[in-house]
Amino acid sequence: MTFMLHPQLAADTVLVNEEEDLLLLMMNDRQYPWFIVVPKQDGITEWHELSEEIQIRLHLYCVRLGKAIARSFGSQKINTAALGNMVSQLHVHVIGRQQDDPAWPKPVWGHSQPIPMEEKELNTRASTLKQYFSCN
Amino acid sequence: MTFMLHPQLAADTVLVNEEEDLLLLMMNDRQYPWFIVVPKQDGITEWHELSEEIQIRLHLYCVRLGKAIARSFGSQKINTAALGNMVSQLHVHVIGRQQDDPAWPKPVWGHSQPIPMEEKELNTRASTLKQYFSCN
C-alpha cells in the first residue's frame, strides 16, 4: 500500500497511533483535545470514494474515538467533521468541545491560531486519550 | 417511537424525505446545496449514543447523500459534519462546496446569513437531489 500523509497534516499534528489501515493524529493545539483520523489510502478526498467496508471501519473508529475524548477530557460536546477544503486528503476531525473553550459555540476551524504544546504536555494528552480509547 | 425535530432545525429547513428511522432536510439557503440528516431518536446528541446498527445506517445514508450532492450540483468538495454546539439534537450536515461559493475555503457555519429561496426554487433543488439520490 503506497500512502503519504499530506505535509500540512504532518506539520500540524503528532502521531498517536498507527494501525494497518489508518493513522490517529493529534493536533498540536493546547486549546482543544483535537484528533484527526486519516485512512491510509492515496488519492482519496471523499467518504464515498472509499469501499463500504472501509467507510464503516473508519466511521466506527471515529465514533469510538469521540466517546474516548468525551471520557478522557470531560468534553461536553464532540464535533466530528470531514471538510477538506484546505487539505483535500480525506481526514476526519474529532474534537472535544467545552462551553468555555475559545471558539465555543462556533466551529474551531479558522477561529484562532493554534497554541503549541511542549513535548511533555503532548505526551500526557496522548496517553490520557489512549488509556480510555483502549478500554471501550 | 416518540420523536420531535428541534424547532430551530424545523425553522431553518424544509423536509425532503422521511424514512422510518431518519429525516432528510434541506437548509433554505440559496448559497449552498446544504442537507441535514436527523435520526428519529429523542434525546440523542452524540454519534456514540446510537446503537452500532443505527450508526452504520445513518453513516452510509450520509455518504450516499454526499455522492448524490456531488453529482446533482457539480460540487467540488463535500463537507460532512456533526457539530451540535448550537442545536444539540444529533444532526449531520452534508454540504456541497464550490471554490467560488461565499465561504470557500472556510466552513459555512456562521459565515453569512442564509439567503432563502422561493418555493419553486426549493422544489427544483430538492427534486434535482432526489433524482440522483434514488439512482445510486
HADDOCK unambig.tbl for C-alpha pairs under 7 A between the chains (distance, minus, plus):
assign (segid A and resid 46 and name CA) (segid B and resid 78 and name CA) 6.92 0.50 0.50
assign (segid A and resid 47 and name CA) (segid B and resid 63 and name CA) 6.18 0.50 0.50
assign (segid A and resid 48 and name CA) (segid B and resid 63 and name CA) 5.63 0.50 0.50
assign (segid A and resid 48 and name CA) (segid B and resid 64 and name CA) 6.93 0.50 0.50
assign (segid A and resid 48 and name CA) (segid B and resid 67 and name CA) 6.14 0.50 0.50
assign (segid A and resid 56 and name CA) (segid B and resid 56 and name CA) 6.55 0.50 0.50
assign (segid A and resid 63 and name CA) (segid B and resid 47 and name CA) 6.17 0.50 0.50
assign (segid A and resid 63 and name CA) (segid B and resid 48 and name CA) 5.63 0.50 0.50
assign (segid A and resid 64 and name CA) (segid B and resid 48 and name CA) 6.92 0.50 0.50
assign (segid A and resid 67 and name CA) (segid B and resid 48 and name CA) 6.14 0.50 0.50
assign (segid A and resid 77 and name CA) (segid B and resid 85 and name CA) 6.96 0.50 0.50
assign (segid A and resid 78 and name CA) (segid B and resid 46 and name CA) 6.92 0.50 0.50
assign (segid A and resid 78 and name CA) (segid B and resid 83 and name CA) 6.85 0.50 0.50
assign (segid A and resid 79 and name CA) (segid B and resid 82 and name CA) 5.87 0.50 0.50
assign (segid A and resid 79 and name CA) (segid B and resid 83 and name CA) 4.44 0.50 0.50
assign (segid A and resid 80 and name CA) (segid B and resid 81 and name CA) 5.56 0.50 0.50
assign (segid A and resid 80 and name CA) (segid B and resid 82 and name CA) 5.25 0.50 0.50
assign (segid A and resid 80 and name CA) (segid B and resid 83 and name CA) 6.29 0.50 0.50
assign (segid A and resid 81 and name CA) (segid B and resid 80 and name CA) 5.57 0.50 0.50
assign (segid A and resid 81 and name CA) (segid B and resid 81 and name CA) 4.02 0.50 0.50
assign (segid A and resid 81 and name CA) (segid B and resid 82 and name CA) 6.31 0.50 0.50
assign (segid A and resid 82 and name CA) (segid B and resid 79 and name CA) 5.86 0.50 0.50
assign (segid A and resid 82 and name CA) (segid B and resid 80 and name CA) 5.25 0.50 0.50
assign (segid A and resid 82 and name CA) (segid B and resid 81 and name CA) 6.30 0.50 0.50
assign (segid A and resid 83 and name CA) (segid B and resid 78 and name CA) 6.86 0.50 0.50
assign (segid A and resid 83 and name CA) (segid B and resid 79 and name CA) 4.44 0.50 0.50
assign (segid A and resid 83 and name CA) (segid B and resid 80 and name CA) 6.30 0.50 0.50
assign (segid A and resid 85 and name CA) (segid B and resid 77 and name CA) 6.96 0.50 0.50
assign (segid A and resid 85 and name CA) (segid B and resid 105 and name CA) 5.29 0.50 0.50
assign (segid A and resid 86 and name CA) (segid B and resid 105 and name CA) 6.35 0.50 0.50
assign (segid A and resid 105 and name CA) (segid B and resid 85 and name CA) 5.28 0.50 0.50
assign (segid A and resid 105 and name CA) (segid B and resid 86 and name CA) 6.34 0.50 0.50
